[in-house]
């Protein structure tokens, strides 16, 4: 008695149903999906570095044009607030890394806790930056046309071309702040997915990727703080 051979379509369907639900249909193995996701994230981070590198080049050009102006205007920045934000972001990078480690070992509760701490640190960073910006606005330390310094630190008046420094300051810290705000949104999404039980020892890629993004945000600030506040 003849038997009907299984079609390639049937075999494909069987393989598809055997895949974990988190494995996309166009990947053969979880390792392949993880490597592809990681490569895509690194490509995105390289693009982000190229974006920020343009701002750093602008900083270098303007500082070479107005070296004394940059030195004088940097003294108007609050080093305590800037240093506090540096510590906050460094600590948040630690908690982001701990969230990844907790996800790798399948500790859902610890993963959620470390993600929430990272989010709280990010919010604290923006709150501190809000107070910094408020002081600059009150003192007229603004970019371009709006530069009208008053109520400043020290006895010496600021140079008239100080708008160059504060244009760079607001651009660089503002763009960085947008990245922090985006990071908060993505971290909240990952936290909600973790609470829903989407991650396990076998699948924790989104936690890993968002932590990579957050480390970039931290890295950029590590350069911004000394360039703008200390030198």
SULZI-V373051 format. One record per residue. N is the residue number from 1. PSI is psi as a letter, one per 30 degrees, with the letter a starting at -180 (999 if undefined). NEAR is the number of other ideal C-beta (glycine too) atoms within 12 Angstrom. D_CENTER is the distance of its C-alpha to the mean C-alpha in whole Angstrom. Layout:
N/PSI/NEAR/D_CENTER ; N/PSI/NEAR/D_CENTER
//
This chain:
1/k/3/66 ; 2/k/4/63 ; 3/l/5/59 ; 4/k/7/57 ; 5/k/9/54 ; 6/k/12/50 ; 7/l/10/49 ; 8/e/10/45 ; 9/e/11/44 ; 10/e/13/45 ; 11/e/13/43 ; 12/e/15/40 ; 13/e/14/40 ; 14/e/13/41 ; 15/e/17/38 ; 16/e/18/36 ; 17/f/13/37 ; 18/f/14/36 ; 19/k/22/33 ; 20/l/20/30 ; 21/f/15/29 ; 22/f/21/25 ; 23/j/24/27 ; 24/k/19/26 ; 25/f/16/30 ; 26/g/11/29 ; 27/k/20/28 ; 28/e/17/31 ; 29/l/17/30 ; 30/e/22/26 ; 31/e/15/26 ; 32/e/17/26 ; 33/e/25/23 ; 34/e/25/21 ; 35/e/17/21 ; 36/e/21/21 ; 37/e/27/18 ; 38/e/21/16 ; 39/e/17/18 ; 40/e/18/16 ; 41/e/27/13 ; 42/e/20/13 ; 43/e/16/15 ; 44/e/19/12 ; 45/e/26/10 ; 46/e/16/13 ; 47/e/16/13 ; 48/e/27/10 ; 49/e/22/11 ; 50/e/14/15 ; 51/e/22/13 ; 52/f/30/12 ; 53/e/17/15 ; 54/e/18/17 ; 55/e/30/16 ; 56/e/24/17 ; 57/e/16/20 ; 58/e/23/21 ; 59/e/30/20 ; 60/e/20/23 ; 61/e/16/25 ; 62/e/29/26 ; 63/e/24/26 ; 64/f/14/29 ; 65/e/17/30 ; 66/i/26/30 ; 67/e/19/30 ; 68/e/19/31 ; 69/e/29/30 ; 70/e/34/26 ; 71/e/22/28 ; 72/e/27/29 ; 73/f/41/27 ; 74/f/33/24 ; 75/f/25/27 ; 76/f/36/26 ; 77/k/37/22 ; 78/j/25/22 ; 79/f/20/21 ; 80/e/15/22 ; 81/e/27/19 ; 82/e/31/17 ; 83/e/21/18 ; 84/e/24/17 ; 85/e/39/13 ; 86/e/30/13 ; 87/e/22/15 ; 88/e/32/13 ; 89/e/40/10 ; 90/e/25/12 ; 91/e/24/13 ; 92/e/38/10 ; 93/e/33/10 ; 94/e/22/13 ; 95/e/33/14 ; 96/e/40/11 ; 97/e/27/13 ; 98/e/27/16 ; 99/e/42/15 ; 100/e/33/16 ; 101/e/21/19 ; 102/e/30/20 ; 103/e/38/20 ; 104/e/24/21 ; 105/g/19/24 ; 106/g/19/25 ; 107/i/23/24 ; 108/e/26/23 ; 109/e/19/23 ; 110/e/23/21 ; 111/e/40/19 ; 112/e/30/18 ; 113/e/21/19 ; 114/e/35/16 ; 115/e/43/14 ; 116/e/27/15 ; 117/e/28/15 ; 118/e/44/11 ; 119/e/33/11 ; 120/e/22/14 ; 121/e/36/12 ; 122/e/41/9 ; 123/e/26/12 ; 124/e/24/14 ; 125/e/40/12 ; 126/e/30/12 ; 127/e/22/16 ; 128/e/29/16 ; 129/e/36/15 ; 130/e/21/17 ; 131/e/20/20 ; 132/e/33/20 ; 133/e/25/20 ; 134/e/16/23 ; 135/e/21/25 ; 136/e/36/24 ; 137/e/21/25 ; 138/e/17/28 ; 139/g/25/29 ; 140/g/21/29 ; 141/i/35/26 ; 142/l/26/25 ; 143/l/27/24 ; 144/b/18/27 ; 145/f/10/30 ; 146/g/17/29 ; 147/j/29/29 ; 148/i/22/32 ; 149/k/30/32 ; 150/l/16/33 ; 151/h/16/33 ; 152/l/25/31 ; 153/k/21/31 ; 154/l/14/34 ; 155/f/8/38 ; 156/k/15/37 ; 157/l/17/36 ; 158/l/32/33 ; 159/l/23/34 ; 160/f/15/34 ; 161/g/23/31 ; 162/f/36/29 ; 163/f/28/27 ; 164/e/30/26 ; 165/e/42/24 ; 166/f/41/22 ; 167/e/29/22 ; 168/e/36/19 ; 169/e/41/18 ; 170/e/31/17 ; 171/e/27/16 ; 172/e/35/13 ; 173/e/39/12 ; 174/e/24/13 ; 175/e/25/11 ; 176/e/38/8 ; 177/e/31/9 ; 178/e/22/9 ; 179/e/34/5 ; 180/e/38/5 ; 181/e/23/8 ; 182/e/22/8 ; 183/e/39/5 ; 184/e/31/9 ; 185/e/19/11 ; 186/e/29/10 ; 187/e/38/10 ; 188/e/23/13 ; 189/e/21/15 ; 190/e/36/14 ; 191/e/33/16 ; 192/e/19/19 ; 193/e/26/19 ; 194/e/33/20 ; 195/e/18/22 ; 196/f/14/24 ; 197/g/17/24 ; 198/f/24/23 ; 199/l/36/22 ; 200/a/25/24 ; 201/e/17/25 ; 202/f/21/26 ; 203/j/27/22 ; 204/g/33/19 ; 205/e/35/17 ; 206/e/33/15 ; 207/e/45/14 ; 208/e/29/13 ; 209/e/34/11 ; 210/e/42/9 ; 211/e/38/9 ; 212/e/32/8 ; 213/e/36/5 ; 214/e/44/4 ; 215/e/32/6 ; 216/e/32/5 ; 217/e/42/3 ; 218/e/35/6 ; 219/e/23/8 ; 220/e/34/8 ; 221/e/40/9 ; 222/e/25/12 ; 223/e/27/13 ; 224/e/38/13 ; 225/e/34/15 ; 226/e/17/18 ; 227/e/29/19 ; 228/e/40/19 ; 229/f/31/20 ; 230/f/18/22 ; 231/999/19/24
//
